[in-house]
Amino acid sequence: METKEFIIDSAKSRIDWIGKKVTGAHNGTIDIKEGSFLINEGKPMGGKVIIAMSSINILDVTDPATNTQFAGHLASDDFFL
């Protein structure tokens, strides 16, 4: 059976995330810039997904100033390089 490539439709796709810590958790979304998966005989064989980290959205922090501060913290070297 041949390997098929499935392209992610980035306009209709996103990642829902949850970050947990000792004192609680936060949640939000991140957009997918582009990606694809290779499937052979119904099994995933590989793939690549590029995440648009600048699109991180924090859903549970509703105060605008706190949300902006937290988003800046998530964008720092403390989390992602």
PDB file of N, CA, C and O in Angstrom, chain B, residues numbered from 101:
ATOM      1  N   MET B 101       0.851  -1.186   0.000  1.00  0.00           N
ATOM      2  CA  MET B 101       0.000   0.000   0.000  1.00  0.00           C
ATOM      3  C   MET B 101       0.890   1.241   0.000  1.00  0.00           C
ATOM      4  O   MET B 101       1.926   1.274   0.664  1.00  0.00           O
ATOM      5  N   GLU B 102       0.489   2.222  -0.724  1.00  0.00           N
ATOM      6  CA  GLU B 102       1.290   3.434  -0.837  1.00  0.00           C
ATOM      7  C   GLU B 102       1.122   4.342   0.377  1.00  0.00           C
ATOM      8  O   GLU B 102       0.098   4.327   1.061  1.00  0.00           O
ATOM      9  N   THR B 103       2.145   5.119   0.612  1.00  0.00           N
ATOM     10  CA  THR B 103       2.099   6.114   1.676  1.00  0.00           C
ATOM     11  C   THR B 103       1.384   7.346   1.137  1.00  0.00           C
ATOM     12  O   THR B 103       1.672   7.815   0.036  1.00  0.00           O
ATOM     13  N   LYS B 104       0.442   7.866   1.935  1.00  0.00           N
ATOM     14  CA  LYS B 104      -0.293   9.066   1.534  1.00  0.00           C
ATOM     15  C   LYS B 104       0.062  10.207   2.476  1.00  0.00           C
ATOM     16  O   LYS B 104       0.271  10.014   3.673  1.00  0.00           O
ATOM     17  N   GLU B 105       0.123  11.396   1.899  1.00  0.00           N
ATOM     18  CA  GLU B 105       0.391  12.590   2.681  1.00  0.00           C
ATOM     19  C   GLU B 105      -0.910  13.371   2.851  1.00  0.00           C
ATOM     20  O   GLU B 105      -1.632  13.630   1.888  1.00  0.00           O
ATOM     21  N   PHE B 106      -1.185  13.733   4.088  1.00  0.00           N
ATOM     22  CA  PHE B 106      -2.356  14.539   4.399  1.00  0.00           C
ATOM     23  C   PHE B 106      -1.873  15.904   4.877  1.00  0.00           C
ATOM     24  O   PHE B 106      -1.102  16.002   5.832  1.00  0.00           O
ATOM     25  N   ILE B 107      -2.333  16.953   4.203  1.00  0.00           N
ATOM     26  CA  ILE B 107      -1.942  18.329   4.515  1.00  0.00           C
ATOM     27  C   ILE B 107      -2.917  18.906   5.538  1.00  0.00           C
ATOM     28  O   ILE B 107      -4.133  18.782   5.391  1.00  0.00           O
ATOM     29  N   ILE B 108      -2.376  19.532   6.565  1.00  0.00           N
ATOM     30  CA  ILE B 108      -3.207  20.195   7.568  1.00  0.00           C
ATOM     31  C   ILE B 108      -3.771  21.482   6.984  1.00  0.00           C
ATOM     32  O   ILE B 108      -3.032  22.277   6.404  1.00  0.00           O
ATOM     33  N   ASP B 109      -5.060  21.690   7.132  1.00  0.00           N
ATOM     34  CA  ASP B 109      -5.708  22.939   6.724  1.00  0.00           C
ATOM     35  C   ASP B 109      -5.551  23.913   7.888  1.00  0.00           C
ATOM     36  O   ASP B 109      -6.338  23.882   8.834  1.00  0.00           O
ATOM     37  N   SER B 110      -4.542  24.772   7.824  1.00  0.00           N
ATOM     38  CA  SER B 110      -4.219  25.652   8.950  1.00  0.00           C
ATOM     39  C   SER B 110      -5.335  26.649   9.265  1.00  0.00           C
ATOM     40  O   SER B 110      -5.434  27.117  10.400  1.00  0.00           O
ATOM     41  N   ALA B 111      -6.168  26.980   8.292  1.00  0.00           N
ATOM     42  CA  ALA B 111      -7.281  27.900   8.545  1.00  0.00           C
ATOM     43  C   ALA B 111      -8.361  27.251   9.415  1.00  0.00           C
ATOM     44  O   ALA B 111      -9.153  27.948  10.048  1.00  0.00           O
ATOM     45  N   LYS B 112      -8.389  25.920   9.443  1.00  0.00           N
ATOM     46  CA  LYS B 112      -9.409  25.202  10.211  1.00  0.00           C
ATOM     47  C   LYS B 112      -8.823  24.416  11.375  1.00  0.00           C
ATOM     48  O   LYS B 112      -9.519  23.611  11.994  1.00  0.00           O
ATOM     49  N   SER B 113      -7.550  24.646  11.675  1.00  0.00           N
ATOM     50  CA  SER B 113      -6.864  23.846  12.695  1.00  0.00           C
ATOM     51  C   SER B 113      -6.256  24.727  13.767  1.00  0.00           C
ATOM     52  O   SER B 113      -5.886  25.873  13.514  1.00  0.00           O
ATOM     53  N   ARG B 114      -6.158  24.177  14.964  1.00  0.00           N
ATOM     54  CA  ARG B 114      -5.482  24.860  16.070  1.00  0.00           C
ATOM     55  C   ARG B 114      -5.105  23.805  17.102  1.00  0.00           C
ATOM     56  O   ARG B 114      -5.573  22.667  17.059  1.00  0.00           O
ATOM     57  N   ILE B 115      -4.269  24.206  18.008  1.00  0.00           N
ATOM     58  CA  ILE B 115      -3.892  23.356  19.133  1.00  0.00           C
ATOM     59  C   ILE B 115      -4.515  23.947  20.386  1.00  0.00           C
ATOM     60  O   ILE B 115      -4.356  25.135  20.664  1.00  0.00           O
ATOM     61  N   ASP B 116      -5.218  23.128  21.135  1.00  0.00           N
ATOM     62  CA  ASP B 116      -5.713  23.520  22.447  1.00  0.00           C
ATOM     63  C   ASP B 116      -4.674  23.047  23.460  1.00  0.00           C
ATOM     64  O   ASP B 116      -4.300  21.874  23.461  1.00  0.00           O
ATOM     65  N   TRP B 117      -4.206  23.949  24.319  1.00  0.00           N
ATOM     66  CA  TRP B 117      -3.163  23.584  25.265  1.00  0.00           C
ATOM     67  C   TRP B 117      -3.626  23.777  26.708  1.00  0.00           C
ATOM     68  O   TRP B 117      -4.510  24.583  26.996  1.00  0.00           O
ATOM     69  N   ILE B 118      -3.008  23.022  27.593  1.00  0.00           N
ATOM     70  CA  ILE B 118      -3.190  23.154  29.044  1.00  0.00           C
ATOM     71  C   ILE B 118      -1.797  23.120  29.653  1.00  0.00           C
ATOM     72  O   ILE B 118      -1.021  22.199  29.398  1.00  0.00           O
ATOM     73  N   GLY B 119      -1.487  24.120  30.455  1.00  0.00           N
ATOM     74  CA  GLY B 119      -0.231  24.156  31.192  1.00  0.00           C
ATOM     75  C   GLY B 119      -0.537  24.032  32.673  1.00  0.00           C
ATOM     76  O   GLY B 119      -1.286  24.834  33.231  1.00  0.00           O
ATOM     77  N   LYS B 120       0.048  23.018  33.312  1.00  0.00           N
ATOM     78  CA  LYS B 120      -0.225  22.767  34.733  1.00  0.00           C
ATOM     79  C   LYS B 120       0.976  23.117  35.591  1.00  0.00           C
ATOM     80  O   LYS B 120       2.130  22.965  35.189  1.00  0.00           O
ATOM     81  N   LYS B 121       0.662  23.588  36.781  1.00  0.00           N
ATOM     82  CA  LYS B 121       1.686  23.879  37.778  1.00  0.00           C
ATOM     83  C   LYS B 121       1.144  23.438  39.133  1.00  0.00           C
ATOM     84  O   LYS B 121      -0.013  23.031  39.234  1.00  0.00           O
ATOM     85  N   VAL B 122       1.954  23.513  40.152  1.00  0.00           N
ATOM     86  CA  VAL B 122       1.559  23.045  41.477  1.00  0.00           C
ATOM     87  C   VAL B 122       0.314  23.775  41.977  1.00  0.00           C
ATOM     88  O   VAL B 122      -0.542  23.170  42.622  1.00  0.00           O
ATOM     89  N   THR B 123       0.209  25.057  41.685  1.00  0.00           N
ATOM     90  CA  THR B 123      -0.895  25.867  42.214  1.00  0.00           C
ATOM     91  C   THR B 123      -2.104  25.983  41.289  1.00  0.00           C
ATOM     92  O   THR B 123      -3.042  26.720  41.594  1.00  0.00           O
ATOM     93  N   GLY B 124      -2.096  25.273  40.171  1.00  0.00           N
ATOM     94  CA  GLY B 124      -3.240  25.369  39.259  1.00  0.00           C
ATOM     95  C   GLY B 124      -2.861  25.073  37.824  1.00  0.00           C
ATOM     96  O   GLY B 124      -1.908  24.341  37.558  1.00  0.00           O
ATOM     97  N   ALA B 125      -3.613  25.646  36.906  1.00  0.00           N
ATOM     98  CA  ALA B 125      -3.384  25.401  35.481  1.00  0.00           C
ATOM     99  C   ALA B 125      -3.882  26.591  34.664  1.00  0.00           C
ATOM    100  O   ALA B 125      -4.666  27.409  35.145  1.00  0.00           O
ATOM    101  N   HIS B 126      -3.418  26.666  33.440  1.00  0.00           N
ATOM    102  CA  HIS B 126      -3.875  27.662  32.472  1.00  0.00           C
ATOM    103  C   HIS B 126      -4.183  26.939  31.171  1.00  0.00           C
ATOM    104  O   HIS B 126      -3.676  25.845  30.926  1.00  0.00           O
ATOM    105  N   ASN B 127      -5.016  27.553  30.336  1.00  0.00           N
ATOM    106  CA  ASN B 127      -5.345  26.944  29.055  1.00  0.00           C
ATOM    107  C   ASN B 127      -5.492  27.999  27.975  1.00  0.00           C
ATOM    108  O   ASN B 127      -5.699  29.181  28.248  1.00  0.00           O
ATOM    109  N   GLY B 128      -5.377  27.531  26.738  1.00  0.00           N
ATOM    110  CA  GLY B 128      -5.515  28.444  25.616  1.00  0.00           C
ATOM    111  C   GLY B 128      -5.388  27.721  24.291  1.00  0.00           C
ATOM    112  O   GLY B 128      -5.579  26.509  24.201  1.00  0.00           O
ATOM    113  N   THR B 129      -5.061  28.493  23.263  1.00  0.00           N
ATOM    114  CA  THR B 129      -4.917  27.952  21.919  1.00  0.00           C
ATOM    115  C   THR B 129      -3.650  28.503  21.268  1.00  0.00           C
ATOM    116  O   THR B 129      -3.121  29.538  21.672  1.00  0.00           O
ATOM    117  N   ILE B 130      -3.180  27.782  20.248  1.00  0.00           N
ATOM    118  CA  ILE B 130      -2.063  28.215  19.416  1.00  0.00           C
ATOM    119  C   ILE B 130      -2.409  27.811  17.987  1.00  0.00           C
ATOM    120  O   ILE B 130      -2.898  26.706  17.754  1.00  0.00           O
ATOM    121  N   ASP B 131      -2.159  28.693  17.042  1.00  0.00           N
ATOM    122  CA  ASP B 131      -2.437  28.394  15.638  1.00  0.00           C
ATOM    123  C   ASP B 131      -1.367  27.485  15.047  1.00  0.00           C
ATOM    124  O   ASP B 131      -0.214  27.492  15.479  1.00  0.00           O
ATOM    125  N   ILE B 132      -1.766  26.715  14.065  1.00  0.00           N
ATOM    126  CA  ILE B 132      -0.838  25.903  13.284  1.00  0.00           C
ATOM    127  C   ILE B 132      -0.519  26.670  12.010  1.00  0.00           C
ATOM    128  O   ILE B 132      -1.421  27.044  11.261  1.00  0.00           O
ATOM    129  N   LYS B 133       0.766  26.902  11.767  1.00  0.00           N
ATOM    130  CA  LYS B 133       1.172  27.623  10.556  1.00  0.00           C
ATOM    131  C   LYS B 133       1.040  26.723   9.330  1.00  0.00           C
ATOM    132  O   LYS B 133       0.484  27.128   8.309  1.00  0.00           O
ATOM    133  N   GLU B 134       1.561  25.491   9.442  1.00  0.00           N
ATOM    134  CA  GLU B 134       1.453  24.524   8.348  1.00  0.00           C
ATOM    135  C   GLU B 134       1.853  23.152   8.861  1.00  0.00           C
ATOM    136  O   GLU B 134       2.460  23.026   9.924  1.00  0.00           O
ATOM    137  N   GLY B 135       1.514  22.144   8.110  1.00  0.00           N
ATOM    138  CA  GLY B 135       1.920  20.810   8.507  1.00  0.00           C
ATOM    139  C   GLY B 135       1.333  19.735   7.631  1.00  0.00           C
ATOM    140  O   GLY B 135       0.452  19.982   6.807  1.00  0.00           O
ATOM    141  N   SER B 136       1.846  18.520   7.829  1.00  0.00           N
ATOM    142  CA  SER B 136       1.355  17.364   7.085  1.00  0.00           C
ATOM    143  C   SER B 136       1.686  16.095   7.864  1.00  0.00           C
ATOM    144  O   SER B 136       2.551  16.089   8.740  1.00  0.00           O
ATOM    145  N   PHE B 137       0.971  15.011   7.519  1.00  0.00           N
ATOM    146  CA  PHE B 137       1.209  13.704   8.109  1.00  0.00           C
ATOM    147  C   PHE B 137       1.313  12.673   7.005  1.00  0.00           C
ATOM    148  O   PHE B 137       0.628  12.771   5.987  1.00  0.00           O
ATOM    149  N   LEU B 138       2.173  11.681   7.207  1.00  0.00           N
ATOM    150  CA  LEU B 138       2.309  10.571   6.281  1.00  0.00           C
ATOM    151  C   LEU B 138       1.628   9.355   6.897  1.00  0.00           C
ATOM    152  O   LEU B 138       1.921   8.988   8.035  1.00  0.00           O
ATOM    153  N   ILE B 139       0.724   8.732   6.154  1.00  0.00           N
ATOM    154  CA  ILE B 139      -0.021   7.565   6.622  1.00  0.00           C
ATOM    155  C   ILE B 139       0.229   6.410   5.667  1.00  0.00           C
ATOM    156  O   ILE B 139       0.129   6.573   4.451  1.00  0.00           O
ATOM    157  N   ASN B 140       0.557   5.233   6.217  1.00  0.00           N
ATOM    158  CA  ASN B 140       0.755   4.029   5.426  1.00  0.00           C
ATOM    159  C   ASN B 140       0.003   2.889   6.087  1.00  0.00           C
ATOM    160  O   ASN B 140       0.237   2.575   7.254  1.00  0.00           O
ATOM    161  N   GLU B 141      -0.895   2.274   5.346  1.00  0.00           N
ATOM    162  CA  GLU B 141      -1.728   1.181   5.845  1.00  0.00           C
ATOM    163  C   GLU B 141      -2.477   1.575   7.117  1.00  0.00           C
ATOM    164  O   GLU B 141      -2.610   0.784   8.051  1.00  0.00           O
ATOM    165  N   GLY B 142      -2.957   2.806   7.128  1.00  0.00           N
ATOM    166  CA  GLY B 142      -3.749   3.297   8.254  1.00  0.00           C
ATOM    167  C   GLY B 142      -2.949   3.686   9.477  1.00  0.00           C
ATOM    168  O   GLY B 142      -3.529   4.017  10.511  1.00  0.00           O
ATOM    169  N   LYS B 143      -1.634   3.653   9.384  1.00  0.00           N
ATOM    170  CA  LYS B 143      -0.781   3.979  10.531  1.00  0.00           C
ATOM    171  C   LYS B 143       0.063   5.206  10.220  1.00  0.00           C
ATOM    172  O   LYS B 143       0.568   5.352   9.107  1.00  0.00           O
ATOM    173  N   PRO B 144       0.215   6.095  11.211  1.00  0.00           N
ATOM    174  CA  PRO B 144       1.062   7.273  10.985  1.00  0.00           C
ATOM    175  C   PRO B 144       2.527   6.844  10.838  1.00  0.00           C
ATOM    176  O   PRO B 144       3.041   6.064  11.640  1.00  0.00           O
ATOM    177  N   MET B 145       3.175   7.356   9.819  1.00  0.00           N
ATOM    178  CA  MET B 145       4.575   7.030   9.540  1.00  0.00           C
ATOM    179  C   MET B 145       5.498   8.231   9.761  1.00  0.00           C
ATOM    180  O   MET B 145       6.718   8.077   9.820  1.00  0.00           O
ATOM    181  N   GLY B 146       4.926   9.397   9.879  1.00  0.00           N
ATOM    182  CA  GLY B 146       5.733  10.585  10.069  1.00  0.00           C
ATOM    183  C   GLY B 146       4.896  11.826   9.848  1.00  0.00           C
ATOM    184  O   GLY B 146       3.711  11.752   9.521  1.00  0.00           O
ATOM    185  N   GLY B 147       5.523  12.943  10.030  1.00  0.00           N
ATOM    186  CA  GLY B 147       4.822  14.191   9.805  1.00  0.00           C
ATOM    187  C   GLY B 147       5.633  15.367  10.293  1.00  0.00           C
ATOM    188  O   GLY B 147       6.701  15.223  10.889  1.00  0.00           O
ATOM    189  N   LYS B 148       5.094  16.520  10.022  1.00  0.00           N
ATOM    190  CA  LYS B 148       5.748  17.766  10.419  1.00  0.00           C
ATOM    191  C   LYS B 148       4.656  18.796  10.664  1.00  0.00           C
ATOM    192  O   LYS B 148       3.740  18.955   9.858  1.00  0.00           O
ATOM    193  N   VAL B 149       4.768  19.497  11.795  1.00  0.00           N
ATOM    194  CA  VAL B 149       3.821  20.562  12.119  1.00  0.00           C
ATOM    195  C   VAL B 149       4.628  21.778  12.556  1.00  0.00           C
ATOM    196  O   VAL B 149       5.496  21.676  13.423  1.00  0.00           O
ATOM    197  N   ILE B 150       4.342  22.916  11.957  1.00  0.00           N
ATOM    198  CA  ILE B 150       4.978  24.170  12.353  1.00  0.00           C
ATOM    199  C   ILE B 150       3.937  24.989  13.103  1.00  0.00           C
ATOM    200  O   ILE B 150       2.863  25.295  12.585  1.00  0.00           O
ATOM    201  N   ILE B 151       4.283  25.332  14.332  1.00  0.00           N
ATOM    202  CA  ILE B 151       3.385  26.059  15.222  1.00  0.00           C
ATOM    203  C   ILE B 151       3.701  27.553  15.144  1.00  0.00           C
ATOM    204  O   ILE B 151       4.869  27.941  15.137  1.00  0.00           O
ATOM    205  N   ALA B 152       2.680  28.378  15.085  1.00  0.00           N
ATOM    206  CA  ALA B 152       2.837  29.838  15.071  1.00  0.00           C
ATOM    207  C   ALA B 152       2.819  30.339  16.515  1.00  0.00           C
ATOM    208  O   ALA B 152       1.783  30.783  17.011  1.00  0.00           O
ATOM    209  N   MET B 153       3.973  30.267  17.188  1.00  0.00           N
ATOM    210  CA  MET B 153       4.033  30.589  18.613  1.00  0.00           C
ATOM    211  C   MET B 153       3.614  32.024  18.921  1.00  0.00           C
ATOM    212  O   MET B 153       3.172  32.310  20.034  1.00  0.00           O
ATOM    213  N   SER B 154       3.744  32.917  17.962  1.00  0.00           N
ATOM    214  CA  SER B 154       3.318  34.295  18.209  1.00  0.00           C
ATOM    215  C   SER B 154       1.800  34.405  18.321  1.00  0.00           C
ATOM    216  O   SER B 154       1.282  35.456  18.700  1.00  0.00           O
ATOM    217  N   SER B 155       1.087  33.333  17.996  1.00  0.00           N
ATOM    218  CA  SER B 155      -0.380  33.352  18.062  1.00  0.00           C
ATOM    219  C   SER B 155      -0.920  32.790  19.373  1.00  0.00           C
ATOM    220  O   SER B 155      -2.129  32.596  19.505  1.00  0.00           O
ATOM    221  N   ILE B 156      -0.045  32.524  20.349  1.00  0.00           N
ATOM    222  CA  ILE B 156      -0.511  31.926  21.598  1.00  0.00           C
ATOM    223  C   ILE B 156      -1.606  32.789  22.223  1.00  0.00           C
ATOM    224  O   ILE B 156      -1.479  34.008  22.334  1.00  0.00           O
ATOM    225  N   ASN B 157      -2.663  32.129  22.620  1.00  0.00           N
ATOM    226  CA  ASN B 157      -3.831  32.796  23.188  1.00  0.00           C
ATOM    227  C   ASN B 157      -4.120  32.151  24.540  1.00  0.00           C
ATOM    228  O   ASN B 157      -4.243  30.929  24.631  1.00  0.00           O
ATOM    229  N   ILE B 158      -4.226  32.954  25.575  1.00  0.00           N
ATOM    230  CA  ILE B 158      -4.504  32.462  26.925  1.00  0.00           C
ATOM    231  C   ILE B 158      -5.977  32.714  27.204  1.00  0.00           C
ATOM    232  O   ILE B 158      -6.418  33.863  27.237  1.00  0.00           O
ATOM    233  N   LEU B 159      -6.730  31.655  27.403  1.00  0.00           N
ATOM    234  CA  LEU B 159      -8.180  31.778  27.542  1.00  0.00           C
ATOM    235  C   LEU B 159      -8.658  31.997  28.976  1.00  0.00           C
ATOM    236  O   LEU B 159      -9.708  32.608  29.179  1.00  0.00           O
ATOM    237  N   ASP B 160      -7.925  31.521  29.964  1.00  0.00           N
ATOM    238  CA  ASP B 160      -8.435  31.573  31.338  1.00  0.00           C
ATOM    239  C   ASP B 160      -8.034  32.830  32.107  1.00  0.00           C
ATOM    240  O   ASP B 160      -8.535  33.050  33.210  1.00  0.00           O
ATOM    241  N   VAL B 161      -7.157  33.651  31.565  1.00  0.00           N
ATOM    242  CA  VAL B 161      -6.758  34.905  32.215  1.00  0.00           C
ATOM    243  C   VAL B 161      -7.515  36.028  31.513  1.00  0.00           C
ATOM    244  O   VAL B 161      -7.165  36.427  30.402  1.00  0.00           O
ATOM    245  N   THR B 162      -8.561  36.533  32.177  1.00  0.00           N
ATOM    246  CA  THR B 162      -9.472  37.475  31.520  1.00  0.00           C
ATOM    247  C   THR B 162      -9.090  38.944  31.680  1.00  0.00           C
ATOM    248  O   THR B 162      -9.532  39.775  30.887  1.00  0.00           O
ATOM    249  N   ASP B 163      -8.283  39.284  32.681  1.00  0.00           N
ATOM    250  CA  ASP B 163      -7.839  40.668  32.840  1.00  0.00           C
ATOM    251  C   ASP B 163      -6.843  40.993  31.724  1.00  0.00           C
ATOM    252  O   ASP B 163      -5.817  40.321  31.618  1.00  0.00           O
ATOM    253  N   PRO B 164      -7.113  41.999  30.894  1.00  0.00           N
ATOM    254  CA  PRO B 164      -6.245  42.284  29.735  1.00  0.00           C
ATOM    255  C   PRO B 164      -4.776  42.531  30.095  1.00  0.00           C
ATOM    256  O   PRO B 164      -3.885  42.021  29.416  1.00  0.00           O
ATOM    257  N   ALA B 165      -4.517  43.291  31.135  1.00  0.00           N
ATOM    258  CA  ALA B 165      -3.132  43.594  31.503  1.00  0.00           C
ATOM    259  C   ALA B 165      -2.409  42.333  31.984  1.00  0.00           C
ATOM    260  O   ALA B 165      -1.258  42.096  31.617  1.00  0.00           O
ATOM    261  N   THR B 166      -3.074  41.538  32.792  1.00  0.00           N
ATOM    262  CA  THR B 166      -2.477  40.298  33.288  1.00  0.00           C
ATOM    263  C   THR B 166      -2.273  39.310  32.149  1.00  0.00           C
ATOM    264  O   THR B 166      -1.267  38.601  32.117  1.00  0.00           O
ATOM    265  N   ASN B 167      -3.215  39.255  31.217  1.00  0.00           N
ATOM    266  CA  ASN B 167      -3.107  38.361  30.072  1.00  0.00           C
ATOM    267  C   ASN B 167      -1.892  38.734  29.223  1.00  0.00           C
ATOM    268  O   ASN B 167      -1.126  37.863  28.812  1.00  0.00           O
ATOM    269  N   THR B 168      -1.720  40.017  28.963  1.00  0.00           N
ATOM    270  CA  THR B 168      -0.582  40.495  28.176  1.00  0.00           C
ATOM    271  C   THR B 168       0.733  40.171  28.867  1.00  0.00           C
ATOM    272  O   THR B 168       1.691  39.744  28.224  1.00  0.00           O
ATOM    273  N   GLN B 169       0.775  40.378  30.185  1.00  0.00           N
ATOM    274  CA  GLN B 169       1.987  40.085  30.949  1.00  0.00           C
ATOM    275  C   GLN B 169       2.306  38.581  30.901  1.00  0.00           C
ATOM    276  O   GLN B 169       3.455  38.187  30.703  1.00  0.00           O
ATOM    277  N   PHE B 170       1.281  37.759  31.083  1.00  0.00           N
ATOM    278  CA  PHE B 170       1.468  36.317  31.066  1.00  0.00           C
ATOM    279  C   PHE B 170       1.894  35.828  29.682  1.00  0.00           C
ATOM    280  O   PHE B 170       2.755  34.955  29.569  1.00  0.00           O
ATOM    281  N   ALA B 171       1.300  36.384  28.636  1.00  0.00           N
ATOM    282  CA  ALA B 171       1.676  36.010  27.267  1.00  0.00           C
ATOM    283  C   ALA B 171       3.148  36.345  27.013  1.00  0.00           C
ATOM    284  O   ALA B 171       3.859  35.575  26.367  1.00  0.00           O
ATOM    285  N   GLY B 172       3.600  37.487  27.520  1.00  0.00           N
ATOM    286  CA  GLY B 172       5.016  37.848  27.395  1.00  0.00           C
ATOM    287  C   GLY B 172       5.908  36.878  28.140  1.00  0.00           C
ATOM    288  O   GLY B 172       6.994  36.535  27.671  1.00  0.00           O
ATOM    289  N   HIS B 173       5.451  36.435  29.302  1.00  0.00           N
ATOM    290  CA  HIS B 173       6.197  35.446  30.091  1.00  0.00           C
ATOM    291  C   HIS B 173       6.296  34.121  29.329  1.00  0.00           C
ATOM    292  O   HIS B 173       7.363  33.508  29.293  1.00  0.00           O
ATOM    293  N   LEU B 174       5.193  33.679  28.720  1.00  0.00           N
ATOM    294  CA  LEU B 174       5.208  32.436  27.948  1.00  0.00           C
ATOM    295  C   LEU B 174       6.115  32.543  26.724  1.00  0.00           C
ATOM    296  O   LEU B 174       6.699  31.548  26.296  1.00  0.00           O
ATOM    297  N   ALA B 175       6.234  33.733  26.165  1.00  0.00           N
ATOM    298  CA  ALA B 175       7.063  33.943  24.981  1.00  0.00           C
ATOM    299  C   ALA B 175       8.554  34.075  25.330  1.00  0.00           C
ATOM    300  O   ALA B 175       9.398  34.115  24.434  1.00  0.00           O
ATOM    301  N   SER B 176       8.872  34.142  26.613  1.00  0.00           N
ATOM    302  CA  SER B 176      10.266  34.311  27.040  1.00  0.00           C
ATOM    303  C   SER B 176      11.036  33.004  26.950  1.00  0.00           C
ATOM    304  O   SER B 176      10.461  31.949  26.681  1.00  0.00           O
ATOM    305  N   ASP B 177      12.332  33.082  27.176  1.00  0.00           N
ATOM    306  CA  ASP B 177      13.197  31.906  27.161  1.00  0.00           C
ATOM    307  C   ASP B 177      12.880  30.930  28.303  1.00  0.00           C
ATOM    308  O   ASP B 177      13.384  29.807  28.310  1.00  0.00           O
ATOM    309  N   ASP B 178      12.051  31.349  29.263  1.00  0.00           N
ATOM    310  CA  ASP B 178      11.650  30.436  30.343  1.00  0.00           C
ATOM    311  C   ASP B 178      10.881  29.244  29.805  1.00  0.00           C
ATOM    312  O   ASP B 178      10.879  28.178  30.421  1.00  0.00           O
ATOM    313  N   PHE B 179      10.227  29.410  28.662  1.00  0.00           N
ATOM    314  CA  PHE B 179       9.356  28.365  28.117  1.00  0.00           C
ATOM    315  C   PHE B 179       9.799  27.865  26.756  1.00  0.00           C
ATOM    316  O   PHE B 179      10.016  26.666  26.579  1.00  0.00           O
ATOM    317  N   PHE B 180       9.937  28.757  25.796  1.00  0.00           N
ATOM    318  CA  PHE B 180      10.225  28.356  24.427  1.00  0.00           C
ATOM    319  C   PHE B 180      11.375  29.190  23.877  1.00  0.00           C
ATOM    320  O   PHE B 180      11.428  30.403  24.080  1.00  0.00           O
ATOM    321  N   LEU B 181      12.279  28.540  23.191  1.00  0.00           N
ATOM    322  CA  LEU B 181      13.401  29.254  22.571  1.00  0.00           C
ATOM    323  C   LEU B 181      13.118  29.532  21.129  1.00  0.00           C
ATOM    324  O   LEU B 181      13.948  30.126  20.441  1.00  0.00           O
TER     325      LEU B 181
END
